[in-house]
Amino acid sequence: MFLLIAFACLIVITAFSSYYMLQIPEYETYIETLCEYRHIGQYDYEAELLPNVIYNKTVLKPNEGILYTAIVRNINLTFKYTFVSNCQINSTDVNGKVLLLIESPGKWTKKLSNAEAVSMFDLKGSVNFTMQINCTRVRTLVSDIDEETGAHSTIYNIIVKPEIRLTANMTIITTHQVKTVNETFSPEIRIAFKKDVEKGNYIDIENLQQMKSGTISESRKIWIPERRLQRTISYAIFTSAIIGFIISSFLYIKNRPQPKPSEIIKKIIAPYREMIAKTTQQPPKTRITVETENLADLIKIAKIVMKPVFYFTKNTECVFYILEGDIKYQFIFKIKQEK
């Protein structure tokens, strides 16, 4: 019995183990970076100033001071695009366009056509480009739109939105594979005309350098032989446990202790114990003997004739009987024991 329980527990454990091992792949997938590249958009500007006291100069570049609206005549904005990579760049095809908008935040937005952009900002170029922002002309345009819309704009923005489309043909140095990159780069910049209680009226230009990075990667599978070995061992133990359980079950059934005759008799008379009495004498001989097929039928007769049922046990036989005058009703139960 102990072996049966042990093998049953082993089957459960190895079944879970085998299922767990089945869920673990025999290989690992990892991503190998073959190439790295980067789009770089670099803005720069020179602000032409009106005669002023605070700076006492006529040109202001990034990080040289605050661009106060009252003293800025023009802002000459330039943009340069660069594509770099640690792979060998064989060829590139770059084209782009520049979209310009003027907005009063939360009030209105005007999208400039290409002709308007060229006329108002002297826009030149599409990938690498230059433009000149004349603050007086911008303020006049904002005032005209305010008059049309009924708004009053104290702050407004010029939004520059270049859209650069690149197709690059590159060779991976380590593997000599030829790869192609097709991407769009949109380094948007905002020239904000602001009004602040502490700083006053000024022009804010941020994010002069913008970048977008990318990689060319390849997924690879690494086979792990140890996992296949672990899975095989788990299956072998599981199979052995099943075989051991089957053999143990067979041996247990074959060699299990047989119940005593008294226990067998006690079990079959249990449902009728109120109507059955044991006797130490053999059933008497009668003129007529009626055999019943089972004990239940004998109990039915006992209820009809209103007589008790006696039983007598000898060796492997148990005789249940009812006496009714010269008639004896009986059922002989043979106790079978496996050797």
C-alpha positions as CSV (number, residue, x, y, z in Angstrom):
1,M,0.0,0.0,0.0
2,F,2.9,2.3,0.8
3,L,4.5,1.8,-2.6
4,L,1.1,2.5,-4.3
5,I,0.8,5.9,-2.5
6,A,4.5,6.7,-3.2
7,F,4.1,6.0,-6.9
8,A,0.9,8.0,-7.1
9,C,2.6,11.0,-5.5
10,L,5.5,10.6,-7.9
11,I,3.1,10.6,-10.8
12,V,1.5,13.8,-9.7
13,I,4.9,15.5,-9.1
14,T,6.5,14.4,-12.3
15,A,3.3,15.3,-14.3
16,F,3.6,18.9,-13.0
17,S,7.3,18.8,-13.7
18,S,6.8,17.6,-17.2
19,Y,4.1,20.2,-17.9
20,Y,6.4,22.9,-16.6
21,M,9.3,21.7,-18.7
22,L,7.0,21.6,-21.8
23,Q,6.2,25.3,-21.3
24,I,9.9,26.2,-21.4
25,P,11.2,26.5,-25.0
26,E,14.4,24.7,-25.9
27,Y,15.8,27.9,-27.2
28,E,16.1,31.5,-26.3
29,T,15.4,34.4,-28.6
30,Y,17.6,37.5,-28.4
31,I,17.7,40.6,-30.5
32,E,21.1,41.5,-32.0
33,T,21.6,45.1,-33.0
34,L,23.3,45.1,-36.4
35,C,23.4,48.8,-37.0
36,E,22.6,52.1,-35.3
37,Y,21.6,55.3,-37.0
38,R,20.4,58.8,-36.1
39,H,18.5,61.7,-37.7
40,I,19.8,65.1,-36.5
41,G,18.0,68.3,-37.0
42,Q,20.0,71.4,-36.0
43,Y,18.3,74.8,-35.8
44,D,20.3,78.0,-35.4
45,Y,19.4,81.7,-35.5
46,E,20.7,85.2,-35.5
47,A,18.4,87.9,-34.1
48,E,18.9,91.4,-35.7
49,L,18.3,94.0,-33.0
50,L,17.2,97.6,-33.1
51,P,19.4,100.1,-31.4
52,N,19.2,99.2,-27.7
53,V,20.7,99.9,-24.3
54,I,20.4,96.5,-22.6
55,Y,22.8,94.7,-25.0
56,N,24.3,97.6,-26.9
57,K,24.8,95.3,-30.0
58,T,22.9,94.6,-33.1
59,V,23.1,90.8,-33.3
60,L,22.1,88.2,-30.7
61,K,22.7,84.4,-31.0
62,P,21.4,81.5,-29.0
63,N,22.4,81.6,-25.3
64,E,23.5,85.2,-25.6
65,G,20.5,86.8,-23.9
66,I,16.7,87.1,-23.9
67,L,15.1,88.2,-27.2
68,Y,13.0,91.1,-26.0
69,T,10.2,91.7,-28.5
70,A,10.6,95.5,-28.5
71,I,14.2,95.4,-29.7
72,V,14.1,92.4,-32.2
73,R,13.8,93.5,-35.9
74,N,14.3,90.1,-37.6
75,I,15.2,86.5,-36.7
76,N,17.2,84.7,-39.3
77,L,16.5,81.0,-38.7
78,T,18.4,78.2,-40.4
79,F,17.9,74.4,-40.3
80,K,20.4,71.7,-41.2
81,Y,19.6,68.0,-41.5
82,T,22.2,65.2,-41.0
83,F,21.9,61.4,-41.1
84,V,24.7,59.4,-39.4
85,S,25.2,55.7,-38.9
86,N,27.8,53.3,-37.7
87,C,27.2,51.2,-40.9
88,Q,28.5,52.0,-44.3
89,I,26.0,54.4,-46.0
90,N,25.9,53.5,-49.7
91,S,23.3,56.0,-50.8
92,T,20.6,58.3,-49.5
93,D,17.5,59.8,-51.1
94,V,16.3,62.7,-49.0
95,N,13.4,65.0,-49.8
96,G,11.1,67.1,-47.6
97,K,8.8,70.0,-47.2
98,V,8.3,72.8,-44.6
99,L,4.9,73.6,-43.1
100,L,4.5,77.0,-41.4
101,L,1.6,77.9,-39.0
102,I,0.8,81.0,-37.0
103,E,-1.4,80.5,-34.0
104,S,-2.9,82.3,-31.1
105,P,-3.2,79.5,-28.5
106,G,-6.8,78.6,-27.8
107,K,-8.1,81.1,-30.2
108,W,-7.1,80.6,-33.9
109,T,-4.6,79.0,-36.2
110,K,-3.5,80.0,-39.7
111,K,-1.8,77.5,-42.0
112,L,0.4,79.3,-44.5
113,S,0.5,78.1,-48.1
114,N,3.9,77.7,-49.7
115,A,3.5,81.0,-51.5
116,E,2.6,82.8,-48.3
117,A,5.6,81.2,-46.5
118,V,8.0,82.4,-49.2
119,S,6.4,85.8,-49.4
120,M,6.2,86.5,-45.6
121,F,9.2,84.6,-44.3
122,D,11.5,84.4,-47.4
123,L,11.5,80.6,-47.0
124,K,14.3,79.0,-49.0
125,G,14.9,75.2,-49.3
126,S,13.0,72.2,-48.1
127,V,15.4,69.7,-46.4
128,N,18.0,72.3,-45.3
129,F,16.3,75.6,-45.3
130,T,16.5,79.3,-44.1
131,M,13.8,81.7,-43.3
132,Q,13.6,85.3,-41.9
133,I,11.0,86.3,-39.3
134,N,10.2,89.9,-39.5
135,C,8.6,90.7,-36.1
136,T,6.7,93.8,-37.4
137,R,5.1,91.8,-40.3
138,V,4.1,89.0,-37.9
139,R,2.5,91.4,-35.4
140,T,0.6,93.0,-38.3
141,L,-0.7,89.7,-39.5
142,V,-1.8,88.7,-36.0
143,S,-3.6,92.0,-35.5
144,D,-5.4,91.6,-38.8
145,I,-6.6,88.1,-37.9
146,D,-7.6,89.3,-34.4
147,E,-9.7,92.0,-36.1
148,E,-11.4,89.4,-38.2
149,T,-12.0,86.9,-35.4
150,G,-12.7,89.4,-32.6
151,A,-9.9,87.9,-30.5
152,H,-7.1,89.8,-28.7
153,S,-3.8,88.0,-28.8
154,T,-1.1,89.0,-26.4
155,I,0.8,85.8,-27.0
156,Y,1.2,84.0,-30.3
157,N,3.5,81.4,-31.9
158,I,5.1,80.6,-35.2
159,I,5.3,76.9,-35.7
160,V,7.9,75.4,-38.1
161,K,7.1,71.8,-39.1
162,P,9.6,70.3,-41.5
163,E,8.8,66.8,-42.8
164,I,11.9,65.0,-44.0
165,R,11.6,61.6,-45.8
166,L,14.7,59.5,-46.0
167,T,15.6,56.4,-47.9
168,A,19.0,55.1,-47.0
169,N,20.8,52.1,-48.4
170,M,23.4,50.8,-46.0
171,T,25.8,47.8,-45.6
172,I,26.2,46.1,-42.2
173,I,29.9,46.0,-41.6
174,T,29.9,42.8,-39.5
175,T,27.7,40.7,-41.8
176,H,28.0,42.6,-45.1
177,Q,24.2,42.5,-45.4
178,V,22.6,45.4,-47.3
179,K,19.7,47.0,-45.5
180,T,17.3,49.8,-46.4
181,V,15.9,52.4,-44.0
182,N,12.7,54.3,-44.9
183,E,11.8,56.8,-42.3
184,T,10.2,60.3,-41.8
185,F,11.8,62.8,-39.4
186,S,9.7,65.8,-38.2
187,P,11.8,68.1,-35.9
188,E,9.1,70.7,-35.1
189,I,10.2,74.0,-33.5
190,R,8.1,76.8,-32.0
191,I,9.0,80.5,-32.0
192,A,6.8,81.8,-29.1
193,F,6.0,85.5,-28.6
194,K,5.4,85.6,-24.9
195,K,4.3,88.1,-22.3
196,D,5.4,87.7,-18.7
197,V,5.0,89.9,-15.7
198,E,8.6,89.4,-14.5
199,K,10.4,88.9,-17.8
200,G,8.3,91.3,-19.9
201,N,7.6,90.7,-23.6
202,Y,10.1,88.3,-25.2
203,I,10.6,85.7,-27.9
204,D,11.3,82.1,-26.8
205,I,13.0,79.6,-29.1
206,E,13.7,76.2,-27.6
207,N,14.7,72.7,-28.8
208,L,17.2,73.9,-31.3
209,Q,18.7,70.4,-31.7
210,Q,16.4,67.5,-32.2
211,M,17.3,63.9,-32.8
212,K,15.6,60.6,-33.7
213,S,17.5,57.4,-33.2
214,G,16.9,54.0,-34.8
215,T,18.4,50.5,-35.1
216,I,18.5,47.7,-37.6
217,S,18.1,44.5,-35.5
218,E,17.9,40.8,-36.2
219,S,16.4,38.1,-33.9
220,R,18.3,35.0,-33.3
221,K,17.6,31.7,-31.6
222,I,20.0,29.9,-29.3
223,W,19.3,26.3,-28.6
224,I,19.9,25.1,-25.0
225,P,20.6,21.4,-25.0
226,E,20.3,21.2,-21.2
227,R,16.6,22.0,-21.4
228,R,16.0,19.1,-23.8
229,L,17.9,16.8,-21.4
230,Q,15.9,18.0,-18.5
231,R,12.7,17.5,-20.5
232,T,13.7,13.9,-21.4
233,I,14.6,13.1,-17.8
234,S,11.3,14.4,-16.6
235,Y,9.4,12.3,-19.2
236,A,11.4,9.2,-18.3
237,I,10.7,9.6,-14.5
238,F,7.0,10.2,-15.3
239,T,6.8,7.1,-17.5
240,S,8.6,5.0,-14.8
241,A,6.2,6.3,-12.1
242,I,3.2,5.2,-14.2
243,I,4.8,1.7,-14.8
244,G,5.6,1.4,-11.1
245,F,2.1,2.4,-10.1
246,I,0.6,-0.2,-12.5
247,I,2.8,-3.0,-11.1
248,S,2.2,-1.9,-7.5
249,S,-1.5,-1.9,-8.1
250,F,-1.4,-5.4,-9.5
251,L,0.6,-6.7,-6.6
252,Y,-1.6,-5.0,-4.1
253,I,-4.8,-6.4,-5.6
254,K,-3.2,-9.9,-5.8
255,N,-1.8,-9.9,-2.3
256,R,-4.2,-7.9,-0.4
257,P,-5.6,-9.5,2.8
258,Q,-9.0,-11.2,2.3
259,P,-11.8,-10.4,4.7
260,K,-12.8,-13.1,7.2
261,P,-16.0,-15.1,6.6
262,S,-17.6,-13.6,9.6
263,E,-17.0,-10.1,8.2
264,I,-18.5,-11.0,4.9
265,I,-21.6,-12.5,6.6
266,K,-21.9,-9.4,8.8
267,K,-21.8,-7.2,5.7
268,I,-24.5,-9.0,3.7
269,I,-27.0,-9.3,6.7
270,A,-26.5,-5.7,7.8
271,P,-29.6,-4.3,5.9
272,Y,-31.8,-7.1,7.5
273,R,-30.2,-7.5,10.9
274,E,-33.6,-6.9,12.7
275,M,-35.1,-9.9,11.0
276,I,-32.2,-12.4,11.0
277,A,-31.0,-14.5,13.9
278,K,-27.9,-16.8,14.1
279,T,-28.3,-20.4,15.1
280,T,-25.6,-23.0,16.1
281,Q,-27.6,-25.9,14.7
282,Q,-27.9,-27.1,11.2
283,P,-31.2,-26.4,9.4
284,P,-33.6,-29.3,10.0
285,K,-34.7,-31.6,7.1
286,T,-38.2,-30.9,5.9
287,R,-40.5,-32.5,3.4
288,I,-40.4,-29.5,1.1
289,T,-37.4,-27.2,0.5
290,V,-37.7,-24.1,-1.5
291,E,-34.5,-22.4,-2.7
292,T,-34.5,-18.6,-3.3
293,E,-32.2,-16.8,-5.7
294,N,-30.9,-14.3,-3.2
295,L,-31.3,-13.1,0.4
296,A,-33.6,-10.3,-0.5
297,D,-36.2,-12.7,-1.9
298,L,-35.9,-14.8,1.3
299,I,-36.6,-11.7,3.4
300,K,-39.7,-11.0,1.3
301,I,-41.1,-14.5,2.1
302,A,-40.3,-13.9,5.8
303,K,-42.4,-10.8,5.8
304,I,-45.3,-12.6,4.1
305,V,-45.3,-15.6,6.4
306,M,-44.3,-13.5,9.4
307,K,-41.4,-15.8,10.4
308,P,-37.9,-15.0,11.4
309,V,-34.8,-15.9,9.3
310,F,-32.2,-18.1,10.8
311,Y,-28.7,-18.6,9.5
312,F,-26.1,-21.2,10.1
313,T,-22.5,-21.0,9.0
314,K,-20.2,-23.9,8.3
315,N,-16.8,-23.5,6.6
316,T,-17.4,-21.4,3.4
317,E,-21.2,-21.8,3.4
318,C,-23.9,-19.8,5.1
319,V,-27.4,-21.2,5.0
320,F,-30.3,-18.7,5.6
321,Y,-33.7,-20.3,6.1
322,I,-37.3,-20.0,7.2
323,L,-39.4,-22.8,8.7
324,E,-43.1,-22.8,7.8
325,G,-44.5,-26.2,8.9
326,D,-43.1,-28.9,6.6
327,I,-41.7,-26.2,4.2
328,K,-38.3,-24.8,4.5
329,Y,-37.4,-21.7,2.5
330,Q,-33.6,-21.3,2.2
331,F,-30.8,-19.4,0.5
332,I,-27.3,-20.8,0.5
333,F,-24.5,-18.2,0.3
334,K,-21.1,-19.5,-0.6
335,I,-18.2,-17.4,0.7
336,K,-15.6,-17.0,-2.0
337,Q,-12.1,-16.2,-1.0
338,E,-9.3,-15.5,-3.5
339,K,-6.1,-17.5,-3.0
